[in-house]
Amino acid sequence: MSTRVERRAAPKPTRIPSGDRPTYSAGEGRSLTLFDLDDTLLPIDSDHAWGEFVTRIGWVDPAEFGRRNDAFYAQYKAGLLDIHEYIRFATEPLRAHTPAECAAAHRRFMAEVIAPMLRPSALELVRSHQNRGDLVALVTATNDFITAPIAQAFGISELLAVQLARGVGGTITGCIKGTPSYREGKVTRVTEWLAGQGAGWADFERISVYSDSVNDLPLLERATDPVATNPTPALRAIAEARGWRTLTLFD
């Protein structure tokens, strides 16, 4: 008796509408640029900030949710985060509200929290890579509900974020769809994304990766031009030891 194994297609990246999105064809010798988001392009962690925001608008119990949110954030900083456990926790407020209510809350979040954090230095860095023809993507361990509008604010059309599984009517289930873009998972997701365009890492003469965190070492190590951006002390020490460039975007 034979056993049939069904292969699931890799989840597609979130594609942000853009009228002038560049197209890629292998052999052009183009450059690839990958940006982390939190504490790299933004001077805050958008995931943690969302938790603080839903606390402020009264969606969660301030003491209990705040305690757990801070604990998960500390685990992330230490490279010890269980991403599946965290997503179950972080999506509790979303699962308690309708998609329309969640969308309205996110619009407030963008206006009140994210917009003031969009710094010219970060916007100009992204634009400089786009202007020279690089294939640019935002690769983040924060979920796609939070980050899709942020990617759009930066003018980045390709988003590889933790993809939230959704049920009937687009309701969030608390699970992750596909490989989470966290630590080694970022390399997997980028590989899948490139393959979907008929490309691979070797098709690029130059690969730039910008990140602040040692959680992104697997991705930084795939780069020809790794850039420790607003680096943590741990990443700064590694960058100095390996001769990597460091960049400070924010005071």
Disulfide bonds with the S-S distance in Angstrom:
none
